[in-house]
Amino acid sequence: MTNRVFSIAAILCAATALVISAPARAQDKIIEGFNSPESVARDGKYLYVSNLGVKLEPSAKDGDGYISKLDIQGNVVKKDFITGLDGPKGLAVLGNVLYVSDIDHLLGFDLKSGEKVFDLDFSAEKTAYLNDLAVEDNHHLFISATDINKIFQVDVKAKTYVDIGVAVSGPNGLWYEAKGKQLYVVGFASQDGKASGEVGVVDFLRQPAEYKKIIDRPGYYDGIQPMADGVFLVSDWVAFEPERGVLLRVNVKSRTFDVIPGAYGGPADFLYVHDKAGLYPRLLYLPRMIDGKLEIRTLQ
């Protein structure tokens, strides 16, 4: 995502009245009223949605960003649970803390009170676009810096970070698989005005760590989450227009993919929940950034 994305999105949102049909299933729903929703996380009881803000300026320190709190069914508990942020993007829950990337800081907030309890400054890296987060273990996170093509490992206990030393073009969505020491990453990048982001993986079993592309399909990729063993769900904006974005199902073993039916305006950093014991075992919580909506959808 870039400032260009949101300048275009702002025009589209102002000029276009979107008509969204009702979801097919009773438990599926589309929740309106967000301001450029970017990421979704949950702590088991509640959902948290980051909102870039009304101004649609993801790198501006304008203070209009916020985080909303919802129940698992998607009912808004408190729209402005955490306020005063600039451009909050990626979210991750670790212990009783909700971590959020915000321009050039990684912040942490108490899940119950919303009080800030953590602040790590990345401004020395000359980044204005800290993006997605992935949990490595009880004390470590990975964070992508899309504008400087870097990924960092953060020790939240020591409040330090290190560059993992692997360059990825426009790294955005992250997912860490501890068993195989694999960091899956999707890129939001362009070259000569065309999408050039990749779906790839950083292999930490190799020393030094090594990056490999998984599929040969360029895109404006945003989110990534596992669906099953060796299968990942990936979101691609395709274009900066309403109802152009798609979801891909990527098989990392065969290095193949298929497109899941549907179209979305700016499908961002989603949450996919496969709870076999739950009432709704396969739920997608998808922020539609251009649309200003959160979609809850059952996937088969």
Beta strands, then each sheet from edge to edge (+ up, - down):
strand 1: 29-31
strand 2: 37-42
strand 3: 46-51
strand 4: 65-71
strand 5: 76-85
strand 6: 88-94
strand 7: 97-102
strand 8: 105-110
strand 9: 116-121
strand 10: 130-135
strand 11: 140-145
strand 12: 150-155
strand 13: 160-163
strand 14: 171-177
strand 15: 182-187
strand 16: 190-191
strand 17: 194-195
strand 18: 199-203
strand 19: 210-213
strand 20: 221-228
strand 21: 231-236
strand 22: 245-251
strand 23: 256-264
strand 24: 271-274
strand 25: 282-288
strand 26: 293-298
sheet 1: 1+ 26- 25+ 24-
sheet 2: 2+ 3- 4+ 5-
sheet 3: 6+ 7- 8+ 9-
sheet 4: 10+ 11- 12+ 13-
sheet 5: 14+ 15- 18+ 19-
sheet 6: 16+ 17-
sheet 7: 20+ 21- 22+ 23-
end
